[in-house]
Amino acid sequence: MRETITAALKHATKAQDKRRIATLRLMSAAIKDRDIAARTAGKTEATDAELLELFAKMIKQREESEKIYAEAGRTELAKQEGEEIVIIREFLPKQMSGAEIEKAIADAIAKTGAASVKDMGKVMAELKAGYAGQMDFGKASALVKAKLG
């Protein structure tokens, strides 16, 4: 994943795509920060699953900012956030549809043997292990809670 982002950054630099360059540099810096945190925890570097989680968090932050800017009438800033979301999403796996998420949740509940809301942590851990970067875990959490509750 690191090599893909580096290659994309080189390509964007050659094309002089300023928005893409800035976003890819932000992503590279976030990766380096996560790698440093991983080294202090005793690992060599962050895993691809951790990076997917990081990028999903970056997208969520930008979606919130985009909404706030749009409500405040700052359309140019909202547009900028939207462009960054599109660029970051290029590096995430294809997002699951609602039906696929429902099936994954049902499979995770069956696999973990979850029976009540107390078992929700097991189900969420199973989903995060198998579907990092492919679903919004905030929404998935609400669905799991509804099924177990």
C-alpha positions as CSV (number, residue, x, y, z in Angstrom):
1,M,0.0,0.0,0.0
2,R,2.9,2.4,0.8
3,E,4.4,1.8,-2.6
4,T,1.1,2.5,-4.3
5,I,0.7,5.8,-2.5
6,T,4.3,6.8,-3.3
7,A,3.8,5.9,-7.0
8,A,0.6,7.9,-7.1
9,L,2.4,10.9,-5.4
10,K,5.1,10.8,-8.1
11,H,2.5,10.6,-10.9
12,A,0.5,13.5,-9.4
13,T,3.7,15.6,-9.0
14,K,4.5,15.0,-12.7
15,A,1.0,16.0,-13.6
16,Q,1.1,19.0,-11.3
17,D,-2.2,18.1,-9.7
18,K,-2.0,20.2,-6.6
19,R,-5.1,18.8,-4.7
20,R,-3.9,15.3,-5.3
21,I,-0.4,16.0,-4.3
22,A,-1.5,17.7,-1.0
23,T,-3.9,14.8,-0.2
24,L,-1.3,12.1,-0.9
25,R,1.2,13.9,1.2
26,L,-1.3,14.0,4.0
27,M,-1.8,10.3,3.6
28,S,2.0,9.6,3.6
29,A,2.5,11.7,6.7
30,A,-0.4,9.8,8.5
31,I,1.2,6.5,7.5
32,K,4.6,7.6,8.9
33,D,2.9,8.7,12.1
34,R,1.2,5.3,12.4
35,D,4.5,3.5,11.7
36,I,6.2,5.5,14.5
37,A,3.4,4.6,16.9
38,A,3.8,1.0,15.9
39,R,7.5,1.0,16.5
40,T,7.0,2.4,20.0
41,A,4.6,-0.5,20.6
42,G,7.3,-3.0,19.5
43,K,6.2,-3.7,15.9
44,T,8.2,-2.8,12.9
45,E,5.4,-0.9,11.1
46,A,1.7,-0.6,10.9
47,T,-0.2,-3.4,9.0
48,D,-2.2,-2.8,5.9
49,A,-5.4,-3.4,8.0
50,E,-4.4,-0.6,10.4
51,L,-3.7,1.7,7.4
52,L,-7.1,0.9,5.9
53,E,-8.7,1.8,9.3
54,L,-6.6,5.0,9.3
55,F,-7.9,6.0,5.8
56,A,-11.5,5.2,6.8
57,K,-11.0,7.5,9.7
58,M,-9.6,10.2,7.5
59,I,-12.6,9.9,5.2
60,K,-15.0,10.2,8.1
61,Q,-13.3,13.3,9.3
62,R,-13.5,14.9,5.9
63,E,-17.2,14.0,5.5
64,E,-17.9,15.7,8.8
65,S,-15.9,18.8,7.7
66,E,-17.6,18.8,4.3
67,K,-21.0,18.8,6.0
68,I,-20.0,21.6,8.4
69,Y,-18.6,23.8,5.6
70,A,-21.7,23.2,3.4
71,E,-24.0,24.3,6.3
72,A,-21.9,27.4,6.9
73,G,-22.1,28.3,3.2
74,R,-18.3,27.7,2.6
75,T,-18.8,25.8,-0.7
76,E,-15.2,26.1,-1.8
77,L,-14.0,24.4,1.4
78,A,-16.7,21.8,1.2
79,K,-15.7,21.0,-2.4
80,Q,-12.1,20.7,-1.4
81,E,-13.0,18.2,1.3
82,G,-15.1,16.2,-1.2
83,E,-12.2,16.0,-3.6
84,E,-9.9,14.7,-0.8
85,I,-12.5,12.1,0.1
86,V,-12.5,10.9,-3.6
87,I,-8.7,10.6,-3.6
88,I,-8.5,8.7,-0.3
89,R,-11.3,6.3,-1.4
90,E,-9.1,5.2,-4.3
91,F,-6.8,3.4,-1.9
92,L,-9.6,1.6,0.0
93,P,-11.1,-1.7,-1.1
94,K,-14.6,-1.6,-2.6
95,Q,-17.2,-0.7,0.0
96,M,-19.7,-3.4,0.8
97,S,-23.4,-2.9,0.0
98,G,-26.1,-3.0,2.6
99,A,-27.0,-6.6,1.8
100,E,-23.4,-7.7,2.0
101,I,-23.0,-6.0,5.4
102,E,-26.1,-7.7,6.7
103,K,-24.8,-11.1,5.5
104,A,-21.3,-10.4,7.0
105,I,-23.0,-9.5,10.3
106,A,-25.1,-12.6,10.3
107,D,-22.1,-14.8,9.5
108,A,-20.0,-13.1,12.3
109,I,-22.9,-13.6,14.8
110,A,-23.1,-17.3,13.8
111,K,-19.3,-17.8,13.9
112,T,-18.9,-16.2,17.4
113,G,-22.1,-17.7,18.8
114,A,-23.2,-14.3,20.0
115,A,-26.6,-14.4,21.8
116,S,-26.9,-11.0,23.4
117,V,-25.6,-7.4,23.4
118,K,-22.9,-8.6,25.9
119,D,-21.3,-10.5,23.0
120,M,-21.2,-7.5,20.7
121,G,-17.5,-7.0,21.2
122,K,-16.8,-10.5,19.8
123,V,-18.9,-9.8,16.8
124,M,-17.3,-6.4,16.1
125,A,-13.8,-7.9,16.5
126,E,-14.7,-10.6,14.0
127,L,-16.0,-8.0,11.5
128,K,-12.9,-5.8,11.9
129,A,-10.6,-8.7,11.3
130,G,-12.4,-9.8,8.1
131,Y,-13.6,-6.6,6.6
132,A,-11.2,-3.8,7.5
133,G,-11.7,-0.8,5.2
134,Q,-14.7,-2.4,3.5
135,M,-17.5,-1.2,5.8
136,D,-18.4,1.7,8.1
137,F,-18.0,0.1,11.5
138,G,-20.1,2.8,13.1
139,K,-23.1,1.8,11.1
140,A,-22.2,-1.9,11.4
141,S,-22.1,-1.5,15.2
142,A,-25.7,-0.1,15.2
143,L,-26.9,-3.0,13.0
144,V,-25.2,-5.6,15.3
145,K,-26.7,-4.0,18.3
146,A,-30.2,-4.1,16.7
147,K,-29.8,-7.8,15.8
148,L,-28.5,-8.8,19.3
149,G,-30.8,-6.5,21.3
